[in-house]
Amino acid sequence: MTPLHPIANAIDDQAAEWVARLDANPEDTDAFHAWLASDPRCFGAYARARAIYLSPQVSDALQARRLPQAGELTRRRVMAAMAASVIGGLFFLWPRAKHAPARLYESVLGEVRVIPLEDGSRITLNTDTALTVDYGKTARRIHLLRGEAYFEVAKAPDRPFVVTGPMAQVRTVGTAYTVRLVDATEMKVRVTSGRVALESPPSRLAQSLTALTDAWGGFGASGSWSSEKSGVFVDPDQEAIIRLADAKGDSGQVLINISTLPSEAIQQALLWREGQLSFAGDRLADAVAEFARYSPRRIVIQDKALERERISGLFAAKDVEGFARAAAVSLGASIKMQGDVFILYK
């Protein structure tokens, strides 16, 4: 397992703190230089934070949008507040009309939905999936809220395509891959073409700076708040499993396991786009769990040994009864119905 080190979170936040700290105490250079030397990304993060700090547009926004009963807000105080997440971003400091709101797309249980995007990219939502799409001047941002989606990304080197989940974000400029939120502690990424970079999710500060960049036409930043050479890379026919570390280990750390899969396995896993599920020697319990994602009808396995039996075949994703009966015949099991529940037993 490879640890996913903080990228946007720690370094951007620390850079903002150093901008505020040096403004208050310019003589504090030894510690500052030690911080710069600690990571090659620190210099760029500091330059970005300083650009925001010195920008006349920040001053104009502050004069135009003063906080009630807050008195004179200096740049140093605003920057420090941003770094500490007290303000929670500068979203109140500029006219919002320049940036369209994020659009929400959802699919219901058992539905597969295709979403064409304005740049030629396409998103296919799997069953019970929700995400938001936010296209800015500097980046194309997707926030996966639940479920699974397949992303076919049109190439745009100047506008990276970033899919953010609770444990990691997936960055690319043009490729095809799936992202699935398995549960609150696990996320899967499978790449069919091109290469993607896995990074830690952006901090609130990084989100604020990115929003400022879009609102003011991309001044002082490229829209990518982490180095293009940073992150953990996933190549075609590879799967990355991202998990929160065990509480007994490094608390809060995110771990990544990358494995190479046969091309056939990748393509079979994508058959859900055609309303089908393919199994090749999968445990019956795992196949049953997969069917549960597509229909309110359920299969219950009463025999523990039967759960470990292997099943193969191609099935319609919403045909729970057809799969249950085929499994019973294939594995020499019996089946009975209780309402919308199919019970398999030996």
Buried (B, 14 or more C-beta within 10 A) or exposed (E): BEEBBBBBBBBBBBBBBBBBBBBEEEEEEEEBEEBBEEBEBBEBBBEBBBBBBEBEBBEEBBEEEEEEEEEEBBBBBBBBBBBBEEBBBBBEBBEEEEBEEBEEBBBEEBBBBEBEBEBEBBBBBBBBBBBBBBBBBBBBBBBBBEBBBBBBBBBBEEBBBBBBBBBBBBBBBBBBBBBBBEEEBEBBBBBBEBBBBBBBBBBBBBBBBBBBBBBBEBEBBBBBBBBEEBBBBBEBBBBBBBBBBEEEEEEEBBBBEBEEBEEEBBEBBBBBEEBBBBBEEBBBBEBBEBBBBBBEBBBEBEBEEBBEBBBEBEBEBBBBBEBBBBBBEBBEBEBEEEEEEBBBEE
